[in-house]
Amino acid sequence: MAISLQKGQKVDLTKTNPGLTKIMVGLGWDTNKYDGGSDFDLDTAAFLLDDAGKVKSDADFVFYNNLNHASGSVTHMGDNLTGDGDGDDEQIKIDLSKVPAEVSKIDFTVTIHDAEQRRQNFGQVSNAFIRIVKEDTNEELIRYDLGEDFSVETAVVVGELYRNGTEWKFNAVGSGFQGGLAALCGNFGINI
């Protein structure tokens, strides 16, 4: 049974799952009914970060225009333009055994595409979640439901995997940003 987390909680991933290397990170959401006339296009991304919380280069930003990290450790499974349907809206596969040694954490984010022009924000998004699944058995190990505590934010750091010695842990972050993808990229050391 999956461990259900609250904002700010941290939980071990690999110590309690010996031999775990291949996981799938699923992110999902629903949008509230509104009459803005535009579809909601939410985009997930993974930032591979060093001890200082920064990327080494733009190639450490895995998203819909850069689906694969050069190390083979992170693969974005593609962009869902509407978020319709149940279950995961976007997925990112991680091979923990291939994550470069200089990467101390991987942050998972969701942003709203063209949020400013479309007048959209996370106050209009509900049932957002992130889950960690054991890839070979499809067993859900960890789940974090974000709740409804956002209003004007257009980007969210949902959660992060981080190294603790030789083990990997997961942190339910749930931290919102205004300024969308540009603000997130700036925070992690990418100039766009």
Sequence and secondary structure as in RCSB ss.txt:
>XXXX:A:sequence
MAISLQKGQKVDLTKTNPGLTKIMVGLGWDTNKYDGGSDFDLDTAAFLLDDAGKVKSDADFVFYNNLNHASGSVT
HMGDNLTGDGDGDDEQIKIDLSKVPAEVSKIDFTVTIHDAEQRRQNFGQVSNAFIRIVKEDTNEELIRYDLGEDF
SVETAVVVGELYRNGTEWKFNAVGSGFQGGLAALCGNFGINI
>XXXX:A:secstr
  EEE TT EEESSSSSTT  EEEEEEEEEE    SSS   EEEEEEEE TTS  SSGGGEEBTTB B TTSSEE
E    SS  SSS SEEEEEEGGGS TT  EEEEEEEETTHHHHT  GGGEEEEEEEEEETTTTEEEEEEE  S  
SS SEEEEEEEEEETTEEEEEEEEEEESSHHHHHHHHTT   
